[in-house]
């Protein structure tokens, strides 16, 4: 009886387990397709191919994401150190034309000035002396011309000889030459008045970037600098390259770079100077888009030698999204994840075999931030 009772209890337990298992299986069979469908719907909205990040390039830049263009590899890839500088003629260091005491400063640091705008006024004994010399030369020239006119009239009347007229005419020419020299000197000194007051003016239009004069300061011949003026609109990128670059880089080559802080900058090569005495080739490029301020340090890469190879992008631009290599392409005011097929990786860049046409603008440095934003969207959708 005990054995029979044992087998009866064991059979009941087996039946109960089978019933529970069958019920659980039925629940799984009912819920799994719905869960899969829900997951697939979430995949289409937040992740994978075609996923969209509603973030404008400007907002992305503020978050630390740079937007770059695509380049062609296949040539010689050069990484160039450089700086943002003023173009030739865009900056003027202004010196006082003569020594004297500063009586007035007309501008402040950062003020915008036009050509001829007064910067400072100084009182100079040398300026007063040059003005007096010019005034005396003017009086002498007037007297010499009057003497020539008088002798010419007397000569025509037969009262003076030709030799006398020639002498007075020569004296008039000499006096006029001395007057021109005296006036030129006064002009070079900034046209000081009779009291030696001289106005130092800006030779170009721009912004006052440096001011080294103050009222009461005495300027000596050894230190006459008073200000610096620069045109902030005339900015260029200046790079230093090895001598071999002179035969590789050509005018018109495009470059992509970054400034301190990770901000992207583009440029087109405009001039290449031969190697200087230290063996450095200076490469100048016109900056495109929003230009960093002068003095910023910049590092750029240029694909020289024709640029006819595969498309290449910064290595940071390629992100793995749900197991697929993708880049974030700018489309209006948003970024769209686009799957790509990648090739070789070299020196911080990677080839794009397919998936991009070459005309797109994509997220470069900081693209991982967009991937993180995408992951947040997926997590929010899962909840």
PyMOL commands that set and color helices and strands:
alter all, ss='L'
color gray80, all
select helices_A, chain A and resi 2-46+57-63+125-156+162-188+243-247+315-317+367-382
alter helices_A, ss='H'
color red, helices_A
select strands_A, chain A and resi 52-53+67-69+71-72+76-86+91-95+100-105+112-113+118-123+197-201+206-211+218-219+225-230+235-242+254-259+264-272+280-288+297-304+311-314+319-321+324-331+334-339+341-346+349-354+361-363
alter strands_A, ss='S'
color yellow, strands_A
deselect
rebuild
show_as cartoon
